[in-house]
């Protein structure tokens, strides 16, 4: 049987040998064997293990597709994620020193989406197997906050109540300060019997809110999340930072980038992850494409004490970015786009007089592309902070300070 020496780790966490040949679960420097299926190895056996190989801390690691790097040491993962950012920047001709990632601890995920399918005896809830539609129960998951793990039986009950016999539903759980917020998508149509069953389920498990296919089915109390001095009730299924520790690291980096601003524009503001903390120091104009999120942000600001004024605007920044003349009203900007980046909005920032930009990103490649646009326009990249909010995954986040030079 042919032996393969793993040369590097790919962006999806697979080991890569010459060819290229992809070996899931292998690490650089290891010699492996397996059955070649196209360009991928199956039935892999590690002949010579790497010094960076560790025993996965989770009992579900071999089957669950939720994590890609539990078999690698923390030090290796930290260095690899730094290198992912370094290579993305180098591809745009940018070089800068990077910190060791700030990594969220185990058992800290406060938000997760579970797949649920009905069975003959009830329902099964969990995550998908690696590269499969098969659902794996994850009662011992080492990522999830214990509040979410304890709710898995409730999630299975939801599936039994509301999933079709052939379909799969998605149940998003978010831990709030006042109980779990539950958002179900893909469920059968709501009727009186289902609504009554959900009400009983909410009472039994002391749930804060249940939404069903995008609509609030019942709310026993508002699911509240504290961001800085404010309390936010996000709309059902709204984007939130996955861990409190990751959110704190990102906020602190943004605050460090934008010390003592006179006025701030927050682009892709969501429910106010950065707008609310920055309003402790300066007026903020928050722009977000989802009106429900801007409404939640506005309500949180109005109920908070001691914050500067936050104005808000529901606007599609991909199709209708703030133009330079609008941006010139502000001396500082936060931009936190989705994975696709924000080429159109960054092009307008590049033409603006905004003096400092805190650039937050969950995709090093689009971050590097957009940063290169700003550098060509006369900004300097002063520092980049790497944040590993999604422990044991291939995802990496970062915050950077760009300052317009004189």
C-alpha positions in Angstrom: 0.0 0.0 0.0 1.3 3.4 -1.0 2.5 5.8 1.7 1.8 9.5 1.6 3.7 12.2 3.5 1.5 15.1 4.5 3.1 18.4 3.5 0.6 20.9 4.8 -2.9 21.6 6.1 -5.6 22.8 3.7 -8.1 25.6 4.4 -10.7 23.0 5.4 -8.4 21.2 7.8 -7.5 18.3 5.6 -3.9 17.1 5.4 -2.5 17.5 1.9 0.2 15.3 0.3 1.9 15.7 -3.1 -0.6 15.3 -5.9 -2.4 16.9 -4.3 -3.9 14.1 -2.2 -6.3 15.1 0.6 -6.2 13.2 3.8 -8.9 14.2 6.3 -7.6 14.1 9.9 -3.9 14.0 9.0 -1.3 16.6 10.1 1.8 18.0 8.4 4.8 15.7 8.8 2.8 12.5 9.2 3.1 9.5 7.0 -0.3 7.9 6.2 -1.8 5.1 4.1 -5.3 4.7 2.8 -7.5 3.9 -0.1 -7.3 6.6 -2.8 -10.7 7.7 -4.0 -10.1 10.3 -6.7 -7.9 12.8 -4.9 -9.0 11.8 -1.4 -7.9 9.1 0.9 -10.4 6.9 2.7 -9.8 4.4 5.6 -6.7 6.4 6.6 -4.1 4.9 8.9 -1.5 7.0 10.6 1.9 5.3 10.1 4.1 8.0 11.6 2.2 10.4 13.8 3.1 14.0 14.3 4.3 15.4 17.6 1.4 17.8 17.3 -1.2 15.0 17.3 -3.3 14.8 20.5 -6.2 12.7 21.7 -9.4 14.5 20.8 -11.0 15.8 24.0 -14.5 15.0 22.7 -15.9 11.5 22.4 -17.8 12.5 19.2 -14.7 13.8 17.4 -14.3 10.8 15.0 -17.8 11.0 13.6 -19.2 14.5 14.2 -18.6 17.1 11.5 -18.7 20.1 13.9 -15.0 20.2 14.6 -12.1 19.8 12.2 -9.0 20.1 14.4 -9.5 18.3 17.7 -6.7 15.9 16.8 -4.2 18.8 16.8 -2.5 20.4 19.7 -3.6 23.9 20.8 -0.2 25.3 20.0 -0.3 23.9 16.5 -3.8 25.2 15.8 -2.8 28.6 17.1 0.2 28.8 14.8 -1.8 27.4 11.8 -4.5 30.0 12.2 -1.9 32.8 12.4 -0.4 31.4 9.2 -3.7 31.3 7.5 -4.0 35.1 8.1 -0.4 35.7 7.2 -0.7 33.9 3.9 -3.9 35.7 3.0 -2.2 39.0 3.6 1.0 38.0 1.8 -1.2 37.2 -1.3 -2.0 40.9 -1.4 1.6 41.9 -0.7 0.9 42.8 2.9 3.3 41.8 5.8 2.6 42.5 9.5 3.3 40.9 12.9 0.5 38.9 14.3 -0.5 38.0 17.9 -1.2 34.5 19.2 -5.0 34.0 18.7 -7.3 34.8 21.6 -9.1 31.4 21.9 -12.5 30.8 23.3 -12.5 28.1 26.0 -14.2 24.8 25.7 -17.9 24.6 26.8 -18.5 28.2 25.8 -20.6 28.2 22.7 -23.8 30.0 23.6 -25.4 29.7 20.2 -25.6 26.6 18.0 -27.8 25.2 15.2 -28.9 21.5 15.6 -30.3 19.3 12.9 -33.3 17.2 13.9 -35.0 14.3 12.1 -38.0 12.3 13.2 -37.5 8.6 14.0 -40.0 5.8 14.7 -39.5 6.4 18.4 -39.4 10.1 18.4 -36.6 12.3 17.0 -32.9 12.5 16.8 -31.0 15.8 17.3 -27.4 16.7 16.8 -24.8 17.7 14.2 -24.1 16.1 10.8 -21.4 13.5 10.4 -18.4 14.6 8.4 -19.4 15.0 4.7 -22.8 13.3 5.4 -26.5 14.0 5.9 -26.5 11.6 8.8 -27.2 13.2 12.2 -25.0 12.3 15.1 -26.2 12.9 18.7 -23.7 15.0 20.7 -24.6 14.7 24.4 -20.9 15.1 25.4 -20.0 18.0 23.0 -17.1 19.9 24.3 -17.9 23.1 22.5 -21.4 23.8 23.7 -22.2 25.7 26.9 -23.8 23.2 29.4 -27.2 25.1 29.1 -27.3 24.1 25.4 -26.2 20.5 26.0 -28.9 20.1 28.7 -31.5 21.3 26.2 -30.9 18.5 23.6 -33.8 16.3 24.9 -36.1 19.3 24.5 -34.7 19.8 20.9 -35.6 16.2 20.1 -39.1 16.8 21.5 -39.4 19.8 19.2 -38.5 17.6 16.2 -41.1 15.0 17.2 -43.7 17.7 17.4 -42.9 19.7 14.3 -40.8 17.8 11.8 -42.3 16.1 8.8 -41.7 12.3 8.5 -39.2 12.8 5.6 -37.8 16.3 6.2 -35.2 17.7 8.6 -35.7 20.8 10.8 -33.0 23.2 12.1 -33.2 24.3 15.7 -31.1 27.3 16.7 -30.5 27.6 20.4 -29.2 30.9 21.8 -28.4 31.2 25.5 -29.7 34.5 26.8 -29.5 36.1 30.3 -33.2 35.2 30.8 -33.3 31.7 29.3 -33.0 29.9 26.0 -34.1 31.5 22.8 -35.3 28.8 20.3 -35.6 29.4 16.6 -37.0 26.5 14.5 -36.8 26.6 10.7 -38.1 23.9 8.3 -41.0 22.8 10.6 -44.5 22.0 9.5 -47.1 24.7 9.3 -48.3 26.1 12.6 -51.7 25.0 13.9 -53.6 25.2 17.2 -52.4 21.8 18.4 -48.8 22.5 17.7 -49.0 25.9 19.3 -50.5 24.4 22.5 -47.8 21.7 22.5 -45.1 24.4 22.1 -46.6 26.4 25.0 -46.4 23.4 27.3 -42.9 22.6 26.2 -41.8 26.2 26.9 -43.3 26.0 30.4 -41.7 22.6 31.1 -38.2 23.7 30.0 -38.6 27.4 31.1 -37.8 28.7 27.6 -37.8 32.4 27.0 -39.0 32.4 23.4 -39.8 30.1 20.6 -40.0 31.2 17.0 -41.3 29.0 14.2 -40.3 29.4 10.6 -39.3 33.0 11.2 -42.3 34.1 13.2 -42.5 34.4 17.0 -44.8 31.5 18.2 -44.7 32.5 21.9 -42.6 34.6 24.2 -42.7 34.0 27.9 -40.1 36.8 28.5 -37.8 38.6 26.2 -34.5 36.8 25.6 -32.0 39.5 26.7 -28.2 39.7 26.0 -26.1 42.3 27.6 -23.7 44.2 25.4 -21.8 46.8 27.3 -24.2 49.0 29.2 -27.2 47.9 27.1 -29.6 44.9 27.0 -30.5 43.7 23.6 -33.4 41.4 22.6 -32.3 40.2 19.1 -34.9 39.1 16.5 -35.4 35.4 16.0 -32.3 33.7 14.5 -30.4 37.0 14.3 -26.6 36.9 13.9 -24.7 37.0 17.2 -21.2 36.3 18.3 -20.9 32.6 19.1 -19.2 32.9 22.5 -19.2 35.7 25.1 -15.4 35.4 25.3 -15.0 35.9 21.6 -17.4 38.8 21.6 -15.5 40.5 24.4 -12.1 40.0 22.6 -13.5 41.6 19.4 -15.1 44.5 21.3 -11.9 45.2 23.2 -9.9 45.2 20.0 -12.3 47.7 18.3 -12.2 49.9 21.4 -8.4 49.9 21.3 -8.5 50.8 17.6 -10.9 53.7 18.0 -9.8 55.5 21.2 -11.6 58.8 21.9 -13.4 59.1 18.6 -15.6 62.2 17.9 -18.1 60.3 15.9 -18.4 56.7 14.7 -20.2 55.0 11.8 -20.8 51.3 12.3 -21.2 49.4 9.0 -22.9 46.0 9.0 -23.9 46.8 12.6 -26.2 43.9 13.4 -27.8 44.3 16.8 -25.1 46.6 18.1 -22.2 44.4 19.0 -19.9 47.4 18.4 -22.3 50.3 18.2 -23.5 49.9 21.8 -20.0 49.8 23.4 -18.7 52.6 21.2 -21.7 54.8 22.2 -20.2 54.9 25.7 -17.6 57.3 24.2 -19.1 58.9 21.1 -22.2 59.3 19.0 -22.7 56.4 16.6 -24.6 55.9 13.3 -25.3 52.2 12.9 -26.1 50.8 9.4 -27.4 47.3 8.8 -29.4 45.6 6.1 -31.9 43.9 8.4 -34.5 46.3 9.7 -35.4 43.9 12.6 -31.9 44.1 13.8 -31.7 47.9 13.6 -35.0 48.1 15.5 -33.5 45.8 18.3 -30.4 48.0 18.4 -32.5 51.1 18.7 -34.7 49.7 21.5 -31.5 48.6 23.4 -30.0 52.1 23.1 -33.3 53.8 24.2 -33.5 51.6 27.3 -29.8 52.0 28.3 -28.4 54.7 30.5 -25.3 56.8 29.9 -24.9 56.2 26.2 -24.3 58.8 23.5 -26.8 59.1 20.8 -27.1 56.1 18.3 -28.9 56.8 15.1 -29.7 53.8 12.8 -30.4 53.1 9.2 -31.6 49.9 7.5 -29.7 49.8 4.2 -28.2 47.1 1.9 -24.5 48.0 2.0 -23.7 45.6 -0.9 -26.1 47.3 -3.3 -26.3 50.8 -1.7 -23.1 51.5 0.3 -22.6 54.7 2.1 -20.8 57.0 -0.3 -17.7 59.0 0.6 -19.6 62.2 1.1 -21.8 60.5 3.7 -18.8 58.8 5.4 -16.9 62.1 5.7 -19.3 63.2 8.5 -17.4 60.7 10.8 -13.8 60.5 12.0 -14.0 56.8 12.8 -15.6 53.7 11.3 -16.2 50.1 12.3 -16.9 47.6 9.5 -17.8 44.0 10.1 -19.0 42.4 6.9 -20.0 38.8 6.3 -17.6 36.3 4.7 -18.0 37.8 1.2 -16.3 41.0 2.5 -17.5 44.5 1.5 -15.8 45.5 -1.8 -18.3 48.2 -2.7 -18.4 49.7 0.8 -14.7 49.6 1.2 -14.3 51.4 -2.2 -16.2 54.3 -0.7 -14.3 54.2 2.5 -11.1 54.4 0.4 -12.4 57.7 -1.1 -13.4 59.1 2.3 -11.7 61.3 4.9 -12.4 58.8 7.7 -9.3 58.9 9.8 -9.4 55.5 11.5 -11.1 52.2 10.6 -11.6 49.2 12.8 -11.9 46.4 10.3 -13.5 43.2 11.7 -13.6 40.1 9.6 -14.4 36.4 9.7 -12.6 35.7 6.3 -8.9 36.4 6.0 -9.0 36.3 2.2 -11.7 39.0 1.8 -10.2 40.9 4.7 -6.8 41.0 2.9 -8.5 42.0 -0.4 -10.4 44.9 1.2 -7.5 46.0 3.3 -5.3 46.2 0.1 -7.9 48.6 -1.4 -7.6 50.8 1.7 -3.8 50.7 1.6 -3.7 51.8 -2.0 -5.9 54.7 -1.0 -3.5 56.0 1.6 -4.3 54.1 4.8 -1.7 52.4 6.9 -2.3 49.0 8.5 -1.1 49.6 12.1 -2.0 46.2 13.7 -4.0 43.0 13.3 -5.4 41.0 16.2 -6.4 37.3 15.6 -9.4 35.9 17.5 -10.2 32.1 17.6 -13.8 32.2 18.6 -14.6 28.9 16.9 -12.3 26.6 18.8 -11.2 23.4 17.0 -12.6 24.6 13.7 -10.9 26.1 10.6 -12.6 29.4 11.1 -10.6 32.5 12.2 -11.6 36.1 13.0 -9.6 39.2 13.2 -9.7 42.9 13.9 -7.4 45.5 12.4 -6.7 49.2 12.8 -6.2 51.2 9.6 -5.3 54.9 9.9 -5.3 57.4 7.1 -1.8 58.8 6.7 -0.9 62.4 6.2 
